[in-house]
Amino acid sequence: MGISRDPVKVQKRFHDKLGLPYPLLSDAEGSVCQAYGVYKPKSFMGKKTMGIERTTFIIGSRGRIARVFPKVKVAGHAEAVLEAVKALASGSRPREGSRSP
């Protein structure tokens, strides 16, 4: 699933537009972002603000965080996550470049 601070209506439009095969959730109040530690100080063109650091969390079968991919860049990310999920399912060790909690 995906989650952001966008309101439900915005999430639904985005989901429908892209035809995503997974649910999108709204964290309009930011409580999930705070709990997962992804609401952080950011800097853009010299201006400092608070914002969400795009991060992927793989949640294992026991409901615990199994892998974390911080500071996500789109290029190659889906493949890296799929590889990590397959490795976790097979009991393999994580690949370099991502971290486990």
N, C-alpha and C positions, 0 to 999 in steps of 0.2 A: 504494500500500500504506500501511498505517498501522502505527505502532510505538509501544509504550509500555513502561514498566518492569513492567507486570503479568505474572505468570507465564503460561505457555502455556495452562494449563487455563482461566484467567480470560479470556484472549483468545479462546479457542475458544467459550466460552459466550456472550460478548458478540457475536462474529461470527455465530454461529448464531441468537441471539435476534433480531438486527436483519436477518439475511439479507443481509449486505454482499456486494457483487459484487467485492470485492478482498480480498487476503490481509491479515491482521494479524500482526505479528511481535512477539516478546517480547525486550526488552532488559533482562532481569532484573538483570544485573550493572551496567547503566548505561554501558557503554563507548560505545555509539552516541550516547547523550545527551551524554556528555562530548565526543566527537569533533565533534558538530554544535553544541556550545556552548549547549545548551538547558537544562542543569542549572544553576540559578542560585539565588542567595539570594531568598527571598520573604518577605513579611510579611502576616500575617492576624490581625486583631484585636490588634495590638501584638506578636504572637509572631513571631520571626524563625526561619525554617527554610530548608532547601534543598529545591527542588522543580523540576519540569519546567515551563518556560514553553511553553505550547502554541504551536507554530510549524508552518507548512506550508512545505515545500521542494518546488519543482518541479525535477525532475532532467531535463535535456535529453537529446537523443538520443545525445550523446557521453559521457554519464555524469557530466556536470558540473552543478553547481547553476546553474540558469537564473534562478530567482526565489525570493525569501524573503518570507514573510508572517509577521512576528513578532507576538506577543501576540494570537493569534487570538481573535476573538469569533464565536460561531456564526452569529448573524443576518447574512445576506448573504454569508457567507464562501464557500460553495460556488459561488455565482454569480460572485464575484470571481475565484476560482481558474479556473473554466471560461473566463471571459473572457481571463485571462492565458494559459492554454494555447492558446486559439485565436489570440491575438495572436502568441505565439511561433511557432506553426505557420505563420502567414502572413508572418512576418518584421516585424510591426509593432513599434513602440516600446511599452515598459511604460506602463501608466496611472499617474497620480499616486497616492500613498498606499501603494505597495508598493515594495520596493527590489530592485535587482539587485545581485549581488556584483561 
